[in-house]
């Protein structure tokens, strides 16, 4: 790929008129103007010839300047495309790895969700220490993902967004109608993309008595 880019750069550089070429062309125009002014104005053929030469030279100069502007614009476009590609590669290069790591995140979350407040209080010291280790591991895992641009999508109480949420049920709840009532599986985004949509139940509003 690098070799191809060098070839294109050389081609663009070859098409671009040099300052020397532009100066030489401008000098020819100036010389033709001087000759037209110094010559015998009564000789109509000579004047016509000089005017035609000047017109042709000015057209050539305008064309060379146009080529120079086009080459500069194309070079700037190539530079911007390259910068966008580098930024995208940096952001999304870990996408496949991140997708695989979500399984670990899910398992840690399920392990913690099996214990409610009372069950935790009933644990012995060793079990509590183990639980704290799992909680710390989950926290560190989320922090590592966030450093790489991977973030969890809004959960319970947020407005349902089809871009990041996947509705699997509609249930009555205290949440506003059209908002997320429960989260079955946490969703994640990477950069501006949805890495995995959150599986959610959408609220239909408070249950009618």
Buried (B, 14 or more C-beta within 10 A) or exposed (E): EEEEEEEEEEEBEEEBBEEEEBEEBEEBBEEBBEBBEEEEEEEEEBBEBBEEBBEEBBEEBEEBEEEBEEBEEBBEEBEEEEEEEEEEEEBBEBBEEBBEBBEEBEEBBEBBEEBEEEEEEEEEEEEEEEBEEBEEBBEEBBEEBEEBBBBBBBBBBBEBBEEBBBBEEBEEBEBEBEBBBBBEBBBBBBBEEBBBBBBBBBBBBEEEE
